[in-house]
Every structure is written in C-alpha cells, then in structure tokens.
Amino acid sequence: MNTQYTPRTRRIFLLIVILMFILTACTQKTAPQDSNISMKGNQFTNSSSREGYEPIAIVNHISDGSMDSMDNWFTNPNNRVSSAHFGVSRAGEIHQYVDIHRMAWANGLSEEGILRAEAEIVRDRPKINPNLYTVSIEYEGTDGDLTKEQFEASVWLHRYIQSEVRRIWGKEIILDEQHVIGHNQIDPLRRPDDPGPKFPWERLYHVLKNGSSSPSTG
C-alpha cells in the first residue's frame, strides 16, 4: 500500500519528534549550576576521560600563588601539564576549572611513585593513575593557613563534591582521613609540603565528620 503523507501530517510528525527530543534532554542527569561556584575552565584547560573510574577521594593542594595566577594558569594554552577541578580563594570564592565527570591533571604518578605514596588508598591501586579516581581542590596561598572564609568554603565544597558524586555515580565519598587527603600523601617526594604546614587538617576533619549541613544547589 502506498501511503501518502500530506504537508500537514509531516509537520505534525516533525513536531512530535522535536517534543520527544526536548523531553529526553530535560530528563537527563545534568549537573546543576550552583550559585556558589564560578565556572572558569575553558578550551585550554587540561582534562581527560576518567576511563570508567569513579571518584573515591578528594585531594587538597596549595597553589603557591594568587587566585588570579591560578585562573590564568589553568586556562593558559601554554599549560600542558596541570589542572584542578576547583580553586578556593582567600575571600572564600570557589572557581571550577574541570567538570567533575572528567579527570583533572593534578595527582599523576608513575607506578614507582604510587608505591612510595603515603596514602593507603593510592598504594592499594598500584597500576592506576590517582587522577582517575580523585577530585582536586587548590587553595590560594602559600602555607595552607586558610582564612575563615576560605575554610568555610572548603567545608562547603567537600560536602558539595560528596553530594555530586552521590548524584552522578550513586556512590559515597567518605569524608574522613582515608578519603580526604593532601597532595603530599600522594607524592611525598616531590610535594612534601602540599597543601602546606599550616593546613587545618584536624579542624577540617572534625567539622566534616560532625557537621550536619549539606550543600544546597540553586
């Protein structure tokens, strides 16, 4: 049977297809744009696929510089060596450079370097690049002595990352000493003072373990 479609029928069919496409796009698991975070990454920001791995740890770093220098470096076309997911300024501003779905270039190690890591979570994965299963936070500053605003932003950000990993992968990052670590625990040879001698580890762990608030998105 030769079915003839009128122009009106074709338009109705096309409209149905478009509506189905819009409905599908609206129901996808897309990341909300949180008002506490400013997106700063660009087409030059280094990142790679996680290759199927899920984030299980958060790694804290010190930038050894200003927030402006961090923004400039992580968006510089001449930077072909490093990046981070987030940066936290001394004023408590949070900048995002790499989508959490992807791997930032912050904690890479050779197989030999992995064996020297102090963090058990790294040594237990001797042939896996730590970048594949970590989320990285950089802090403006030089010694890890966080301002009040910076510390509060850090607490909020750790919980936000935890909630995003739960939302996207259905997994839980435990906010304890084994899963919230410093770069020095991954690479003690090359980064022995990262995130700095004054980084408030004890206070951070206490608040993360005992606090009851959770990040809001909007």
C-alpha positions, 0 to 999 in steps of 0.5 A, spaced: 500 500 500 502 506 498 501 511 503 501 518 502 503 523 507 500 530 506 504 537 508 500 537 514 501 530 517 509 531 516 509 537 520 505 534 525 510 528 525 516 533 525 513 536 531 512 530 535 519 528 534 522 535 536 517 534 543 520 527 544 527 530 543 526 536 548 523 531 553 529 526 553 534 532 554 530 535 560 530 528 563 537 527 563 542 527 569 545 534 568 549 537 573 546 543 576 549 550 576 550 552 583 550 559 585 556 558 589 561 556 584 564 560 578 565 556 572 572 558 569 575 552 565 575 553 558 578 550 551 585 550 554 584 547 560 587 540 561 582 534 562 581 527 560 576 521 560 576 518 567 576 511 563 570 508 567 573 510 574 569 513 579 571 518 584 573 515 591 577 521 594 578 528 594 585 531 594 587 538 597 593 542 594 596 549 595 597 553 589 603 557 591 600 563 588 594 568 587 587 566 585 588 570 579 595 566 577 591 560 578 585 562 573 590 564 568 594 558 569 589 553 568 586 556 562 593 558 559 594 554 552 601 554 554 599 549 560 600 542 558 601 539 564 596 541 570 589 542 572 584 542 578 577 541 578 576 547 583 580 553 586 578 556 593 580 563 594 582 567 600 575 571 600 572 564 600 570 564 592 570 557 589 572 557 581 571 550 577 576 549 572 574 541 570 567 538 570 567 533 575 565 527 570 572 528 567 579 527 570 583 533 572 591 533 571 593 534 578 595 527 582 599 523 576 604 518 578 608 513 575 607 506 578 614 507 582 611 513 585 604 510 587 608 505 591 612 510 595 605 514 596 603 515 603 596 514 602 593 507 603 588 508 598 593 510 592 598 504 594 592 499 594 591 501 586 598 500 584 597 500 576 592 506 576 593 513 575 590 517 582 587 522 577 582 517 575 579 516 581 580 523 585 577 530 585 582 536 586 581 542 590 587 548 590 587 553 595 590 560 594 596 561 598 602 559 600 602 555 607 595 552 607 593 557 613 586 558 610 582 564 612 575 563 615 572 564 609 576 560 605 575 554 610 568 555 610 568 554 603 572 548 603 567 545 608 562 547 603 565 544 597 567 537 600 560 536 602 558 539 595 563 534 591 560 528 596 553 530 594 555 530 586 558 524 586 552 521 590 548 524 584 552 522 578 555 515 580 550 513 586 556 512 590 559 515 597 565 519 598 567 518 605 569 524 608 574 522 613 582 521 613 582 515 608 578 519 603 580 526 604 587 527 603 593 532 601 597 532 595 603 530 599 600 523 601 600 522 594 607 524 592 611 525 598 617 526 594 616 531 590 610 535 594 612 534 601 609 540 603 602 540 599 597 543 601 602 546 606 604 546 614 599 550 616 593 546 613 587 545 618 587 538 617 584 536 624 579 542 624 577 540 617 576 533 619 572 534 625 567 539 622 566 534 616 565 528 620 560 532 625 557 537 621 550 536 619 549 541 613 549 539 606 550 543 600 544 546 597 544 547 589 540 553 586 
